[in-house]
Each structure stands twice: as C-alpha cells, then as structure tokens.
Amino acid sequence: MSGIITLLICLSAIFLMIIIHECGHYFAGIIAGIPFRQMKICLWTFPQYVAIKDSNNWISPLDCEKFVAKSKEYIKGKPRAIVFASGGFVLQTVAFITLIPLLKLNNIGGKFLGPATFAIVAQLFVYLLSDLRKPYGDFTGLLKLSRLAFYLIIIPVILIHVVVLVYIIR
C-alpha cells in the first residue's frame, strides 16, 4: 500500500510542477506582450502547453510554424520571446527551491518528500531528453532563440534542481 501512496504522491508532485510551469509561460506571455485572453493553459493534453488564439482556433506549440507566426504578432523582439520561452522553467524553479526546502525544514512530507523530489527532477530530465530527440518544446525553442540564453537559463535550472534533490535525500 505504501508503494501505491508513494506513486500517487510522486505523480501529484509532477502534475503540480507542470501546472506551475505552464502558469510561468502564461504570465511570461503577458509580460512578453501577449494579451491574457489570447492564451489558455491546456493541462488535459499531452504534452501540456499554453495555446495562443488565432481567430476562433487555439494553436498549440506542437504546430510550431503557426504558433511561432502568431506569437510574433504580439511578441516584439528576441528578448521578449526568450522571456516567454523560459517563463515555465523560471517559475517552476522558483517554486521548487521555495516549496521543497520549506517542506523539509518543517518536517512535512516525511518519507514521501525524497521520492516526490526525485520524481520532479527526473521529469525535468525526461522532458529535456524527449525534447532534444523530437524538437518541439521549451528546451529546443529556447535553444533556437539564443544559445547563450539557453545555457544561462537551462544550466542553472538543472543545477538548482539537482542541488535541491541532493539536499533532500542526504
């Protein structure tokens, strides 16, 4: 029974991080210039994403050409595009480095905190590997926009996740 509970907690932790990640894109989209009514968070799809409205249709980032073309109508300039592309990772990382250590310091989560933290970090690496294998997501989008921004954002994101994981399991 403990294994099932652990699995459910890990899946819930991953889904919570996905929600936070997509909210990061949504808020970054607003900052980058996309009107909030022109975006929606799609959580009940795979992969999850923020869609952009085109007339009466919603465009998924999986439809890369249309998504990029529509986003360029609102996002003026590469720096704003980088904000939108990296917003998910930024908010996810801020939440991760805030929530996980806070749970540990307050002895919340008990024996489930380590597996849940590991699941969140593993999900980040699975997403990285799948995105690099079939480019359509945040990692490759950011890499296309700017190699420098990619390395300045993604390396700290990965290192922070790994350091927090080591802190939790030590």
C-alpha positions as CSV (number, residue, x, y, z in Angstrom):
1,M,0.0,0.0,0.0
2,S,2.9,2.4,0.8
3,G,4.2,1.9,-2.8
4,I,0.9,3.0,-4.3
5,I,0.7,6.0,-2.0
6,T,4.3,6.9,-2.9
7,L,3.4,6.6,-6.6
8,L,0.3,8.8,-6.3
9,I,2.3,11.4,-4.4
10,C,5.0,11.4,-7.0
11,L,2.5,11.8,-9.8
12,S,0.7,14.6,-8.0
13,A,4.0,16.4,-7.4
14,I,4.9,16.1,-11.1
15,F,1.5,17.4,-12.1
16,L,1.7,20.3,-9.6
17,M,5.1,21.3,-11.2
18,I,3.6,21.0,-14.7
19,I,0.8,23.4,-13.6
20,I,3.3,25.8,-12.1
21,H,5.5,25.5,-15.3
22,E,2.6,26.3,-17.6
23,C,1.5,29.2,-15.4
24,G,5.0,30.5,-15.8
25,H,4.6,30.5,-19.6
26,Y,1.2,32.2,-19.3
27,F,2.5,35.0,-17.0
28,A,5.7,35.4,-19.1
29,G,3.5,35.6,-22.2
30,I,1.6,38.5,-20.7
31,I,5.0,40.2,-19.8
32,A,6.2,39.5,-23.3
33,G,3.2,41.2,-24.9
34,I,0.5,38.5,-25.5
35,P,-2.9,39.6,-24.2
36,F,-4.1,37.3,-21.5
37,R,-7.3,36.5,-23.4
38,Q,-5.3,35.3,-26.3
39,M,-3.7,32.5,-24.3
40,K,-5.0,29.5,-22.5
41,I,-3.3,26.8,-20.4
42,C,-4.1,23.2,-21.8
43,L,-3.4,20.8,-18.9
44,W,-5.6,17.8,-20.1
45,T,-3.4,17.2,-23.2
46,F,-0.1,15.6,-23.7
47,P,2.2,17.3,-23.6
48,Q,0.7,20.2,-21.6
49,Y,1.1,23.7,-23.1
50,V,0.0,27.3,-23.4
51,A,-2.1,27.8,-26.6
52,I,-2.4,31.0,-28.5
53,K,-5.7,32.1,-30.0
54,D,-6.0,32.6,-33.8
55,S,-9.5,33.8,-34.7
56,N,-11.7,31.1,-33.2
57,N,-8.9,28.4,-33.1
58,W,-6.3,27.7,-30.5
59,I,-2.8,27.0,-31.7
60,S,-0.6,24.5,-29.9
61,P,3.1,24.9,-29.8
62,L,3.2,21.5,-31.4
63,D,2.0,23.3,-34.6
64,C,5.3,25.1,-34.5
65,E,5.1,27.2,-37.6
66,K,1.7,28.6,-36.9
67,F,2.4,29.0,-33.2
68,V,5.6,31.0,-33.8
69,A,4.0,33.1,-36.5
70,K,1.0,34.0,-34.2
71,S,3.2,34.7,-31.2
72,K,5.4,37.1,-33.3
73,E,2.3,39.2,-33.9
74,Y,2.4,40.0,-30.1
75,I,5.9,39.4,-29.0
76,K,8.2,42.1,-30.5
77,G,11.9,41.1,-30.3
78,K,14.0,38.2,-29.3
79,P,14.4,39.2,-25.6
80,R,10.6,39.1,-25.1
81,A,10.5,35.7,-26.9
82,I,13.2,34.4,-24.6
83,V,11.0,35.6,-21.6
84,F,8.0,33.6,-23.0
85,A,10.0,30.5,-23.8
86,S,11.8,30.4,-20.4
87,G,9.0,31.5,-18.2
88,G,7.9,28.0,-17.4
89,F,11.4,26.9,-16.2
90,V,11.8,30.1,-14.2
91,L,8.6,29.9,-12.3
92,Q,9.0,26.1,-11.9
93,T,12.5,26.6,-10.4
94,V,11.4,29.4,-8.1
95,A,8.5,27.2,-6.8
96,F,10.8,24.2,-6.5
97,I,13.5,26.0,-4.5
98,T,10.9,27.6,-2.3
99,L,8.5,24.7,-1.6
100,I,10.7,21.7,-1.4
101,P,13.3,23.0,1.2
102,L,10.4,24.7,3.1
103,L,8.7,21.3,3.4
104,K,11.9,19.6,4.6
105,L,12.6,22.4,7.1
106,N,9.1,22.0,8.6
107,N,9.3,18.2,8.5
108,I,6.3,18.0,6.1
109,G,6.2,15.1,3.6
110,G,8.1,12.6,5.7
111,K,9.3,9.6,3.7
112,F,7.5,10.8,0.6
113,L,9.4,14.1,0.1
114,G,12.5,12.4,-1.2
115,P,10.7,10.3,-3.9
116,A,8.5,13.2,-4.8
117,T,11.5,15.5,-5.3
118,F,13.3,12.8,-7.3
119,A,10.2,12.4,-9.5
120,I,10.1,16.2,-10.2
121,V,13.8,16.2,-11.1
122,A,13.6,13.0,-13.2
123,Q,10.6,14.5,-15.1
124,L,12.8,17.6,-16.0
125,F,15.4,15.3,-17.4
126,V,12.9,13.1,-19.3
127,Y,11.4,16.2,-20.8
128,L,14.9,17.5,-21.8
129,L,15.8,14.2,-23.5
130,S,12.5,13.9,-25.2
131,D,12.6,17.5,-26.4
132,L,16.1,17.1,-27.8
133,R,15.1,13.9,-29.5
134,K,12.0,15.3,-31.1
135,P,12.3,19.1,-31.0
136,Y,9.0,20.9,-30.2
137,G,9.3,22.1,-26.7
138,D,10.8,24.7,-24.4
139,F,14.4,23.5,-24.4
140,T,14.7,23.5,-28.2
141,G,12.6,26.6,-28.6
142,L,14.9,28.5,-26.2
143,L,17.9,27.0,-28.0
144,K,16.6,28.2,-31.3
145,L,16.1,31.7,-30.0
146,S,19.5,32.0,-28.3
147,R,22.3,29.6,-27.4
148,L,23.5,32.0,-24.8
149,A,20.1,32.4,-23.2
150,F,19.7,28.6,-23.3
151,Y,22.9,28.0,-21.4
152,L,22.4,30.9,-19.0
153,I,18.8,29.7,-18.1
154,I,18.8,25.9,-18.5
155,I,22.2,25.1,-16.8
156,P,21.2,26.9,-13.6
157,V,17.7,25.4,-13.7
158,I,19.2,21.9,-13.9
159,L,21.8,22.6,-11.3
160,I,19.3,24.1,-8.9
161,H,17.0,21.0,-9.3
162,V,19.9,18.6,-8.7
163,V,21.2,20.6,-5.7
164,V,17.8,20.6,-4.1
165,L,17.4,16.9,-4.7
166,V,20.8,16.2,-3.1
167,Y,19.8,18.4,-0.1
168,I,16.5,16.4,0.3
169,I,18.0,12.9,0.0
170,R,21.1,13.5,2.1
